[in-house]
Amino acid sequence: MKLALHKLTQWHHTESYNIALSGPMSPMSAAKDFVSKVFEKGDMVITGLFRIQGDGETTFTTWDNADIEPVQVDVICCILNFRHMAVFGEIGSRYMPIALILDGEAQFSELYTTYKWESAPTVQEIADVLSTINLAELKKQFEDYRWTVKAEQADDWMLDQPMESQLRILGERIPRDALMKWDAMSPQEKYKIYKQWTAK
């Protein structure tokens, strides 16, 4: 059975430059609830969500609590702290733990392997599709976005400064030179200046 991953989340920021993960309400709520129950300490932060689906096939189906057709179980992979993964299925109001990856190979729950599925991938098929998730790349995407937001915050701050202040901050005499100097700076350089001049 060929499986595919569908990314459900993306990073966004508020008008006050706070960054948060956003995605469809139902999977996000289920993931937060599941993670809070599995990791009671609360030190696992969700940093991404993927849905695991069959590529052109119906999968993860069961006749439990079904009517005319088998029930399709929504299977979600949570990325935690950009390092770990937790996979679960949402069956009505219940959660089925499927797999955990904590700095190693995927550990599958006995419940998944013994459950009476109508159709379901093997543990190897799930492990194979999970192995395609590049955690380092996900973290880099977040870091790049974080610096983009910080640069936007610094840009907005600089635009609010009177021209005399801009010249003084950037050590220039001509507005055009100050603008060119600012535009040439990296997000890190812009944010460093912003922090220096707004420190209380």
C-alpha positions as CSV (number, residue, x, y, z in Angstrom):
1,M,0.0,0.0,0.0
2,K,1.5,3.3,-1.1
3,L,1.2,6.1,1.6
4,A,1.4,9.8,1.3
5,L,2.0,12.6,3.8
6,H,-0.1,15.8,3.7
7,K,1.2,18.7,5.6
8,L,-1.6,20.3,7.7
9,T,0.2,23.2,9.4
10,Q,2.1,26.3,8.7
11,W,3.7,29.1,10.8
12,H,2.0,32.5,11.0
13,H,2.5,35.6,13.2
14,T,0.2,38.1,14.8
15,E,0.3,41.9,14.5
16,S,2.4,41.9,17.6
17,Y,4.9,39.5,15.9
18,N,4.1,36.5,18.0
19,I,4.7,33.3,16.1
20,A,2.2,30.3,16.3
21,L,1.5,27.1,14.4
22,S,-1.8,27.1,12.6
23,G,-3.8,24.4,10.9
24,P,-7.3,22.8,10.6
25,M,-9.1,23.1,13.9
26,S,-10.1,19.5,14.3
27,P,-6.7,17.8,13.8
28,M,-5.0,20.6,15.8
29,S,-7.3,20.1,18.8
30,A,-7.0,16.3,18.6
31,A,-3.2,16.5,18.4
32,K,-3.0,18.8,21.4
33,D,-5.3,16.6,23.4
34,F,-3.4,13.4,22.5
35,V,0.0,14.8,23.2
36,S,-1.1,16.2,26.6
37,K,-2.3,12.7,27.6
38,V,0.8,10.9,26.4
39,F,3.3,13.3,27.7
40,E,2.0,14.5,31.0
41,K,5.0,16.8,31.8
42,G,4.0,19.2,29.0
43,D,7.5,19.5,27.7
44,M,6.6,18.4,24.2
45,V,5.6,21.2,21.8
46,I,3.8,20.5,18.6
47,T,6.0,21.9,15.7
48,G,4.2,20.3,12.8
49,L,1.3,18.1,11.8
50,F,0.9,15.7,8.9
51,R,-2.0,13.5,7.8
52,I,-1.1,10.0,6.6
53,Q,-3.2,8.8,3.8
54,G,-3.2,6.2,1.1
55,D,-2.2,7.6,-2.3
56,G,-5.3,7.0,-4.3
57,E,-6.5,4.3,-2.0
58,T,-8.9,4.0,1.0
59,T,-6.9,3.0,4.0
60,F,-7.2,3.0,7.8
61,T,-10.8,1.8,7.7
62,T,-12.7,-0.3,10.3
63,W,-16.2,-1.7,10.6
64,D,-16.3,-0.8,14.3
65,N,-19.2,1.7,14.9
66,A,-19.8,1.7,11.1
67,D,-23.1,1.8,9.4
68,I,-23.4,1.2,5.7
69,E,-19.7,1.7,4.9
70,P,-16.5,1.2,6.9
71,V,-15.4,4.1,9.1
72,Q,-12.4,6.1,7.8
73,V,-9.9,6.7,10.6
74,D,-8.0,10.0,10.5
75,V,-4.3,9.3,11.2
76,I,-2.2,12.2,12.2
77,C,1.6,12.5,12.7
78,C,2.7,15.1,15.3
79,I,6.2,16.6,15.0
80,L,7.4,17.3,18.5
81,N,10.2,19.8,19.3
82,F,11.5,19.3,15.8
83,R,13.0,16.0,17.1
84,H,10.3,13.4,17.8
85,M,7.1,12.1,16.3
86,A,3.9,10.7,17.7
87,V,1.3,9.1,15.4
88,F,-2.3,8.5,16.4
89,G,-5.6,7.6,14.9
90,E,-8.8,9.5,15.8
91,I,-11.7,7.0,16.1
92,G,-14.8,9.0,17.1
93,S,-14.0,10.6,20.4
94,R,-11.2,8.1,21.1
95,Y,-7.5,8.2,20.2
96,M,-5.5,5.1,19.1
97,P,-1.8,5.5,19.7
98,I,0.0,4.1,16.7
99,A,3.7,4.9,16.9
100,L,6.3,6.9,18.8
101,I,9.7,8.0,17.5
102,L,11.8,9.3,20.3
103,D,15.4,9.7,18.9
104,G,15.3,6.3,17.3
105,E,13.3,3.8,15.4
106,A,9.5,3.9,15.4
107,Q,7.9,2.0,18.2
108,F,4.4,0.7,17.3
109,S,1.6,0.1,19.8
110,E,0.2,-3.4,20.2
111,L,-3.3,-1.9,19.9
112,Y,-2.5,-0.9,16.3
113,T,-1.1,-4.2,15.3
114,T,-4.0,-6.3,16.9
115,Y,-6.9,-4.0,16.0
116,K,-9.5,-5.4,13.6
117,W,-8.9,-3.2,10.6
118,E,-10.8,-3.5,7.4
119,S,-7.8,-2.0,5.6
120,A,-4.6,-0.6,7.1
121,P,-0.9,-0.3,6.1
122,T,1.7,-2.5,7.7
123,V,4.0,-1.0,10.4
124,Q,6.8,-1.1,7.9
125,E,4.8,0.9,5.4
126,I,4.1,3.5,8.0
127,A,7.7,3.6,9.2
128,D,8.9,4.1,5.6
129,V,6.6,7.1,5.0
130,L,7.6,8.6,8.3
131,S,11.3,8.3,7.4
132,T,10.7,10.7,4.6
133,I,10.0,13.6,7.0
134,N,13.1,15.8,7.2
135,L,13.1,17.1,10.7
136,A,16.2,19.3,10.2
137,E,14.5,20.9,7.2
138,L,11.3,21.6,9.2
139,K,13.4,23.3,11.9
140,K,15.3,25.4,9.3
141,Q,12.0,26.5,7.7
142,F,10.9,27.7,11.2
143,E,14.1,29.5,11.9
144,D,14.0,31.2,8.5
145,Y,10.4,32.3,9.2
146,R,11.3,33.5,12.7
147,W,14.1,35.7,11.3
148,T,11.7,37.0,8.6
149,V,9.3,38.1,11.3
150,K,12.0,39.7,13.4
151,A,13.2,41.6,10.3
152,E,9.6,42.7,9.7
153,Q,9.4,43.9,13.3
154,A,12.6,45.9,12.9
155,D,11.5,47.3,9.5
156,D,8.3,48.6,11.0
157,W,10.1,50.1,13.9
158,M,12.6,51.8,11.7
159,L,9.9,53.3,9.4
160,D,8.2,54.8,12.5
161,Q,11.4,56.7,13.4
162,P,11.8,60.3,12.3
163,M,14.4,60.7,9.6
164,E,16.9,62.4,12.0
165,S,16.7,59.4,14.2
166,Q,17.2,57.0,11.3
167,L,20.3,58.8,10.3
168,R,21.7,58.8,13.8
169,I,20.9,55.1,14.3
170,L,22.6,54.1,11.1
171,G,25.5,56.6,11.3
172,E,24.7,58.2,8.0
173,R,24.2,61.8,6.8
174,I,22.2,61.3,3.7
175,P,18.7,59.6,3.8
176,R,19.3,57.7,0.6
177,D,22.5,56.2,2.1
178,A,20.7,55.3,5.3
179,L,18.0,53.5,3.4
180,M,20.4,51.6,1.2
181,K,22.4,50.6,4.3
182,W,19.3,49.4,6.1
183,D,18.0,47.4,3.0
184,A,21.4,45.7,2.6
185,M,21.3,44.4,6.2
186,S,20.5,40.8,7.1
187,P,17.5,40.1,9.3
188,Q,19.8,39.3,12.2
189,E,21.6,42.7,11.8
190,K,18.3,44.6,11.6
191,Y,17.0,42.9,14.7
192,K,20.2,43.5,16.6
193,I,19.9,47.2,16.0
194,Y,16.2,47.1,16.9
195,K,17.0,45.4,20.2
196,Q,19.9,47.8,21.0
197,W,17.8,50.9,20.4
198,T,14.6,49.7,22.1
199,A,16.3,48.1,25.2
200,K,14.9,49.5,28.4
